[in-house]
């Protein structure tokens, strides 16, 4: 940044932590993060938790949430169940598939109760252990991932409550919302704010996940539609690039 007219540093993961289980190796050195934050004219953090850490090193820290492009997603048109059994979707990277194991009991319980299926959209092909019996894998690709969200019933985003997870910026939830999906999520990091705005279901403990999964599966078409439409409208107003373009311009110009 030394030779730049203005240096802007943007981050949306807790990369200041060296011990993050799912850290990105090339960015995970805490000292490199400190130098970047200290030398920037403006720091943009993806949520308040990240901003709090950066504010110890820089006086101009701004929170701009992770954003999506809603036009890249096909909004859900019907909220009737498309298949014989309800279908939940999880969208993510192979390294974070293990988060699904944290709610294994709740998912298997709902699979037994209602026949719930789990659609997993990822580039991974590893085993999820006991969850394999209810999981249908689809390869993630830029051209097809959004279409995988159109015919499912709801999205899920479980997270453990750790320092690393608190730095998460709810990107999966925003993708579900852009597609008009109702969702269930752990209220960790930015998830808490997003699910509140969505009017979606939050769940922390295994028992809460069991109840939330059962409630979602048992909800009426109208209830799921209300949640899905509200979620997409929230993304358009609060989490789209267009909604934040003025703040980005102020930060970088």
DRENBATOR-81250 format. One record per residue (C-alpha): residue number from 1; residue in three letters; x, y, z. Coordinates in Angstrom, 3 decimals. Layout:
% residues N
+-----+------+----------+----------+----------+
| seq | type |     east |    north |       up |
+-----+------+----------+----------+----------+
| NUM |  ALA |        X |        Y |        Z |
...
+-----+------+----------+----------+----------+
***
This chain:
% residues 253
+-----+------+----------+----------+----------+
| seq | type |     east |    north |       up |
+-----+------+----------+----------+----------+
|   1 |  UNK |    0.000 |    0.000 |    0.000 |
|   2 |  UNK |    3.023 |    2.304 |    0.378 |
|   3 |  UNK |    2.899 |    3.583 |   -3.221 |
|   4 |  UNK |   -0.886 |    3.937 |   -3.393 |
|   5 |  UNK |   -2.734 |    7.247 |   -3.169 |
|   6 |  UNK |   -5.189 |    5.579 |   -0.800 |
|   7 |  UNK |   -5.001 |    2.163 |    0.780 |
|   8 |  UNK |   -8.228 |    0.277 |    1.563 |
|   9 |  UNK |   -8.096 |   -3.071 |    3.344 |
|  10 |  UNK |  -11.218 |   -5.256 |    3.235 |
|  11 |  UNK |  -11.687 |   -8.527 |    5.127 |
|  12 |  UNK |  -14.642 |  -10.778 |    5.947 |
|  13 |  UNK |  -13.126 |  -13.660 |    7.921 |
|  14 |  UNK |  -11.344 |  -13.842 |   11.268 |
|  15 |  UNK |   -7.964 |  -14.075 |    9.550 |
|  16 |  UNK |   -6.355 |  -12.327 |   12.521 |
|  17 |  UNK |   -6.577 |  -15.693 |   14.305 |
|  18 |  UNK |   -3.674 |  -18.042 |   13.712 |
|  19 |  UNK |   -5.550 |  -20.964 |   15.235 |
|  20 |  UNK |   -8.687 |  -20.832 |   13.070 |
|  21 |  UNK |   -9.473 |  -24.434 |   12.190 |
|  22 |  UNK |  -10.466 |  -23.480 |    8.659 |
|  23 |  UNK |   -8.039 |  -20.626 |    8.122 |
|  24 |  UNK |   -6.790 |  -19.692 |    4.677 |
|  25 |  UNK |   -3.058 |  -20.470 |    4.835 |
|  26 |  UNK |   -1.822 |  -17.624 |    2.651 |
|  27 |  UNK |   -3.717 |  -15.040 |    4.737 |
|  28 |  UNK |   -3.680 |  -16.598 |    8.180 |
|  29 |  UNK |   -0.581 |  -14.992 |    9.644 |
|  30 |  UNK |   -1.790 |  -12.600 |   12.331 |
|  31 |  UNK |    1.182 |  -10.300 |   11.946 |
|  32 |  UNK |    0.504 |   -9.858 |    8.233 |
|  33 |  UNK |   -3.072 |   -8.946 |    9.104 |
|  34 |  UNK |   -1.884 |   -6.420 |   11.700 |
|  35 |  UNK |    0.483 |   -4.755 |    9.224 |
|  36 |  UNK |   -2.259 |   -4.548 |    6.595 |
|  37 |  UNK |   -4.741 |   -3.005 |    9.035 |
|  38 |  UNK |   -2.213 |   -0.558 |   10.473 |
|  39 |  UNK |   -1.039 |    0.656 |    7.068 |
|  40 |  UNK |   -4.477 |    1.109 |    5.491 |
|  41 |  UNK |   -6.166 |    4.489 |    5.240 |
|  42 |  UNK |   -9.550 |    2.783 |    5.508 |
|  43 |  UNK |  -10.409 |   -0.680 |    6.816 |
|  44 |  UNK |  -13.653 |   -2.361 |    5.787 |
|  45 |  UNK |  -14.853 |   -5.203 |    8.010 |
|  46 |  UNK |  -17.647 |   -7.612 |    7.155 |
|  47 |  UNK |  -19.253 |   -7.543 |   10.591 |
|  48 |  UNK |  -19.043 |   -5.813 |   13.977 |
|  49 |  UNK |  -16.944 |   -8.578 |   15.553 |
|  50 |  UNK |  -14.238 |   -8.162 |   12.913 |
|  51 |  UNK |  -14.458 |   -4.380 |   13.111 |
|  52 |  UNK |  -13.841 |   -4.476 |   16.868 |
|  53 |  UNK |  -10.521 |   -6.264 |   16.333 |
|  54 |  UNK |   -9.438 |   -3.922 |   13.546 |
|  55 |  UNK |  -10.384 |   -0.797 |   15.518 |
|  56 |  UNK |   -7.587 |   -1.549 |   17.989 |
|  57 |  UNK |   -5.099 |   -0.853 |   15.181 |
|  58 |  UNK |   -6.803 |    1.681 |   12.916 |
|  59 |  UNK |   -9.038 |    4.683 |   13.611 |
|  60 |  UNK |  -11.038 |    4.474 |   10.369 |
|  61 |  UNK |  -12.810 |    1.120 |   10.405 |
|  62 |  UNK |  -16.148 |    0.776 |    8.631 |
|  63 |  UNK |  -18.599 |   -2.106 |    8.654 |
|  64 |  UNK |  -19.886 |   -3.059 |    5.222 |
|  65 |  UNK |  -21.543 |   -6.475 |    5.255 |
|  66 |  UNK |  -20.832 |   -9.205 |    2.755 |
|  67 |  UNK |  -23.063 |   -8.624 |   -0.254 |
|  68 |  UNK |  -24.509 |  -10.726 |   -3.054 |
|  69 |  UNK |  -25.840 |   -9.963 |   -6.525 |
|  70 |  UNK |  -29.534 |  -10.944 |   -6.319 |
|  71 |  UNK |  -29.841 |  -10.890 |  -10.101 |
|  72 |  UNK |  -27.603 |  -13.980 |  -10.240 |
|  73 |  UNK |  -30.240 |  -16.019 |   -8.405 |
|  74 |  UNK |  -33.578 |  -17.303 |   -9.649 |
|  75 |  UNK |  -36.134 |  -16.381 |   -6.976 |
|  76 |  UNK |  -38.255 |  -19.288 |   -5.848 |
|  77 |  UNK |  -41.611 |  -19.323 |   -7.643 |
|  78 |  UNK |  -43.548 |  -21.983 |   -5.755 |
|  79 |  UNK |  -43.373 |  -23.040 |   -2.130 |
|  80 |  UNK |  -45.156 |  -26.334 |   -2.545 |
|  81 |  UNK |  -42.858 |  -29.282 |   -1.841 |
|  82 |  UNK |  -41.365 |  -30.310 |   -5.170 |
|  83 |  UNK |  -40.524 |  -33.851 |   -4.074 |
|  84 |  UNK |  -42.109 |  -36.666 |   -2.105 |
|  85 |  UNK |  -39.948 |  -35.763 |    0.900 |
|  86 |  UNK |  -38.881 |  -32.321 |    2.143 |
|  87 |  UNK |  -35.433 |  -31.165 |    1.000 |
|  88 |  UNK |  -32.991 |  -28.924 |    2.881 |
|  89 |  UNK |  -29.978 |  -27.466 |    1.083 |
|  90 |  UNK |  -26.480 |  -26.685 |    2.310 |
|  91 |  UNK |  -24.153 |  -24.753 |    0.013 |
|  92 |  UNK |  -20.457 |  -24.426 |    0.783 |
|  93 |  UNK |  -16.845 |  -25.518 |    0.512 |
|  94 |  UNK |  -15.430 |  -28.981 |    1.271 |
|  95 |  UNK |  -13.514 |  -27.657 |    4.299 |
|  96 |  UNK |  -16.695 |  -26.480 |    6.009 |
|  97 |  UNK |  -18.837 |  -29.544 |    5.313 |
|  98 |  UNK |  -17.828 |  -30.733 |    8.768 |
|  99 |  UNK |  -20.141 |  -28.093 |   10.273 |
| 100 |  UNK |  -23.011 |  -30.345 |    9.233 |
| 101 |  UNK |  -21.720 |  -32.989 |   11.621 |
| 102 |  UNK |  -22.440 |  -30.626 |   14.532 |
| 103 |  UNK |  -26.187 |  -31.108 |   13.919 |
| 104 |  UNK |  -26.004 |  -34.735 |   12.808 |
| 105 |  UNK |  -28.451 |  -35.957 |   15.453 |
| 106 |  UNK |  -31.043 |  -33.321 |   14.611 |
| 107 |  UNK |  -30.821 |  -33.994 |   10.871 |
| 108 |  UNK |  -31.082 |  -37.754 |   11.290 |
| 109 |  UNK |  -34.008 |  -37.314 |   13.663 |
| 110 |  UNK |  -35.906 |  -35.287 |   11.052 |
| 111 |  UNK |  -34.927 |  -37.733 |    8.311 |
| 112 |  UNK |  -36.495 |  -40.504 |   10.363 |
| 113 |  UNK |  -39.558 |  -38.408 |   11.220 |
| 114 |  UNK |  -40.398 |  -36.914 |    7.828 |
| 115 |  UNK |  -37.981 |  -38.395 |    5.309 |
| 116 |  UNK |  -36.018 |  -35.126 |    5.082 |
| 117 |  UNK |  -33.268 |  -35.161 |    2.450 |
| 118 |  UNK |  -30.121 |  -33.042 |    2.533 |
| 119 |  UNK |  -28.947 |  -31.551 |   -0.753 |
| 120 |  UNK |  -25.251 |  -30.758 |   -0.477 |
| 121 |  UNK |  -23.833 |  -28.424 |   -3.132 |
| 122 |  UNK |  -20.051 |  -28.513 |   -2.834 |
| 123 |  UNK |  -16.872 |  -29.524 |   -4.596 |
| 124 |  UNK |  -16.199 |  -32.124 |   -1.946 |
| 125 |  UNK |  -16.858 |  -35.836 |   -2.292 |
| 126 |  UNK |  -15.944 |  -37.090 |    1.167 |
| 127 |  UNK |  -18.156 |  -38.990 |    3.549 |
| 128 |  UNK |  -20.363 |  -37.302 |    6.121 |
| 129 |  UNK |  -20.591 |  -40.512 |    8.083 |
| 130 |  UNK |  -24.094 |  -41.283 |    9.303 |
| 131 |  UNK |  -25.488 |  -38.371 |    7.281 |
| 132 |  UNK |  -24.643 |  -40.103 |    3.994 |
| 133 |  UNK |  -27.924 |  -42.020 |    4.207 |
| 134 |  UNK |  -29.919 |  -38.818 |    3.704 |
| 135 |  UNK |  -27.492 |  -36.779 |    1.563 |
| 136 |  UNK |  -27.661 |  -36.089 |   -2.164 |
| 137 |  UNK |  -24.459 |  -34.499 |   -3.462 |
| 138 |  UNK |  -24.309 |  -32.016 |   -6.327 |
| 139 |  UNK |  -21.056 |  -30.651 |   -7.717 |
| 140 |  UNK |  -20.710 |  -26.909 |   -7.191 |
| 141 |  UNK |  -20.026 |  -24.851 |  -10.302 |
| 142 |  UNK |  -20.393 |  -21.153 |  -11.001 |
| 143 |  UNK |  -22.848 |  -21.825 |  -13.796 |
| 144 |  UNK |  -25.143 |  -24.226 |  -11.931 |
| 145 |  UNK |  -25.056 |  -23.617 |   -8.168 |
| 146 |  UNK |  -27.877 |  -21.039 |   -8.151 |
| 147 |  UNK |  -30.205 |  -23.413 |  -10.005 |
| 148 |  UNK |  -29.709 |  -25.995 |   -7.233 |
| 149 |  UNK |  -31.524 |  -23.639 |   -4.847 |
| 150 |  UNK |  -34.747 |  -23.265 |   -6.805 |
| 151 |  UNK |  -36.517 |  -26.565 |   -6.082 |
| 152 |  UNK |  -35.600 |  -27.185 |   -2.431 |
| 153 |  UNK |  -37.700 |  -26.245 |    0.591 |
| 154 |  UNK |  -35.247 |  -24.404 |    2.844 |
| 155 |  UNK |  -31.573 |  -23.718 |    3.507 |
| 156 |  UNK |  -29.498 |  -24.513 |    6.597 |
| 157 |  UNK |  -26.351 |  -22.929 |    8.027 |
| 158 |  UNK |  -25.081 |  -24.553 |   11.231 |
| 159 |  UNK |  -22.020 |  -23.026 |   12.911 |
| 160 |  UNK |  -20.197 |  -23.792 |   16.165 |
| 161 |  UNK |  -19.842 |  -20.809 |   18.493 |
| 162 |  UNK |  -16.079 |  -20.242 |   18.237 |
| 163 |  UNK |  -13.884 |  -17.181 |   17.777 |
| 164 |  UNK |  -13.301 |  -18.200 |   14.157 |
| 165 |  UNK |  -17.004 |  -18.710 |   13.429 |
| 166 |  UNK |  -17.944 |  -15.353 |   14.962 |
| 167 |  UNK |  -16.016 |  -13.761 |   12.128 |
| 168 |  UNK |  -18.291 |  -15.381 |    9.546 |
| 169 |  UNK |  -20.424 |  -12.929 |    7.575 |
| 170 |  UNK |  -23.507 |  -15.060 |    6.823 |
| 171 |  UNK |  -22.742 |  -15.443 |    3.120 |
| 172 |  UNK |  -24.603 |  -18.753 |    2.806 |
| 173 |  UNK |  -27.685 |  -17.207 |    4.390 |
| 174 |  UNK |  -27.530 |  -14.307 |    1.959 |
| 175 |  UNK |  -27.380 |  -16.745 |   -0.950 |
| 176 |  UNK |  -30.418 |  -18.594 |    0.380 |
| 177 |  UNK |  -32.212 |  -15.292 |    0.850 |
| 178 |  UNK |  -31.368 |  -14.114 |   -2.666 |
| 179 |  UNK |  -33.010 |  -17.299 |   -3.946 |
| 180 |  UNK |  -36.119 |  -16.622 |   -1.852 |
| 181 |  UNK |  -35.533 |  -19.570 |    0.468 |
| 182 |  UNK |  -36.603 |  -19.726 |    4.109 |
| 183 |  UNK |  -33.715 |  -20.853 |    6.295 |
| 184 |  UNK |  -32.502 |  -22.134 |    9.647 |
| 185 |  UNK |  -29.151 |  -20.992 |   11.034 |
| 186 |  UNK |  -26.989 |  -20.884 |   14.133 |
| 187 |  UNK |  -27.096 |  -17.264 |   15.422 |
| 188 |  UNK |  -23.291 |  -16.964 |   15.407 |
| 189 |  UNK |  -21.430 |  -13.980 |   13.980 |
| 190 |  UNK |  -23.452 |  -12.049 |   11.421 |
| 191 |  UNK |  -25.966 |  -14.902 |   11.235 |
| 192 |  UNK |  -27.872 |  -13.522 |   14.212 |
| 193 |  UNK |  -28.576 |  -10.178 |   12.557 |
| 194 |  UNK |  -29.446 |  -11.744 |    9.229 |
| 195 |  UNK |  -31.913 |  -14.346 |   10.508 |
| 196 |  UNK |  -33.616 |  -11.646 |   12.590 |
| 197 |  UNK |  -34.103 |   -9.485 |    9.491 |
| 198 |  UNK |  -35.180 |  -12.520 |    7.455 |
| 199 |  UNK |  -37.723 |  -13.624 |   10.053 |
| 200 |  UNK |  -36.115 |  -17.055 |    9.749 |
| 201 |  UNK |  -35.466 |  -19.679 |   12.408 |
| 202 |  UNK |  -32.444 |  -19.667 |   14.714 |
| 203 |  UNK |  -31.077 |  -22.741 |   16.478 |
| 204 |  UNK |  -28.108 |  -23.246 |   18.804 |
| 205 |  UNK |  -28.368 |  -26.534 |   20.704 |
| 206 |  UNK |  -29.152 |  -29.917 |   19.208 |
| 207 |  UNK |  -32.641 |  -29.781 |   20.727 |
| 208 |  UNK |  -33.246 |  -26.362 |   19.172 |
| 209 |  UNK |  -32.158 |  -27.687 |   15.796 |
| 210 |  UNK |  -34.547 |  -30.617 |   16.178 |
| 211 |  UNK |  -37.418 |  -28.246 |   16.955 |
| 212 |  UNK |  -36.543 |  -25.799 |   14.194 |
| 213 |  UNK |  -36.219 |  -28.533 |   11.573 |
| 214 |  UNK |  -39.549 |  -30.035 |   12.641 |
| 215 |  UNK |  -41.200 |  -26.600 |   12.653 |
| 216 |  UNK |  -39.888 |  -25.764 |    9.190 |
| 217 |  UNK |  -40.910 |  -29.099 |    7.695 |
| 218 |  UNK |  -44.356 |  -28.838 |    9.299 |
| 219 |  UNK |  -44.912 |  -25.208 |    8.312 |
| 220 |  UNK |  -47.511 |  -24.325 |    5.718 |
| 221 |  UNK |  -46.767 |  -23.273 |    2.171 |
| 222 |  UNK |  -47.895 |  -19.755 |    3.089 |
| 223 |  UNK |  -45.534 |  -19.580 |    6.069 |
| 224 |  UNK |  -42.549 |  -20.707 |    4.008 |
| 225 |  UNK |  -43.501 |  -18.290 |    1.253 |
| 226 |  UNK |  -43.704 |  -15.380 |    3.705 |
| 227 |  UNK |  -40.234 |  -16.202 |    5.054 |
| 228 |  UNK |  -38.777 |  -16.666 |    1.584 |
| 229 |  UNK |  -40.174 |  -13.442 |    0.147 |
| 230 |  UNK |  -39.123 |  -11.468 |    3.226 |
| 231 |  UNK |  -35.622 |  -12.950 |    2.972 |
| 232 |  UNK |  -35.192 |  -11.929 |   -0.667 |
| 233 |  UNK |  -36.546 |   -8.436 |   -0.009 |
| 234 |  UNK |  -34.112 |   -8.091 |    2.896 |
| 235 |  UNK |  -31.177 |   -9.066 |    0.687 |
| 236 |  UNK |  -32.241 |   -6.531 |   -1.931 |
| 237 |  UNK |  -32.509 |   -3.724 |    0.637 |
| 238 |  UNK |  -29.666 |   -4.507 |    3.015 |
| 239 |  UNK |  -27.200 |   -7.017 |    1.532 |
| 240 |  UNK |  -26.927 |   -6.306 |   -2.198 |
| 241 |  UNK |  -23.990 |   -4.541 |   -3.832 |
| 242 |  UNK |  -26.381 |   -1.889 |   -5.091 |
| 243 |  UNK |  -27.566 |   -1.157 |   -1.549 |
| 244 |  UNK |  -23.984 |   -0.468 |   -0.421 |
| 245 |  UNK |  -22.449 |    1.111 |   -3.517 |
| 246 |  UNK |  -22.477 |    4.633 |   -2.024 |
| 247 |  UNK |  -20.649 |    3.475 |    1.119 |
| 248 |  UNK |  -18.088 |    1.630 |   -0.987 |
| 249 |  UNK |  -17.540 |    4.743 |   -3.072 |
| 250 |  UNK |  -16.995 |    6.856 |    0.053 |
| 251 |  UNK |  -14.465 |    4.339 |    1.350 |
| 252 |  UNK |  -12.346 |    3.960 |   -1.759 |
| 253 |  UNK |  -12.514 |    7.392 |   -3.416 |
+-----+------+----------+----------+----------+
***
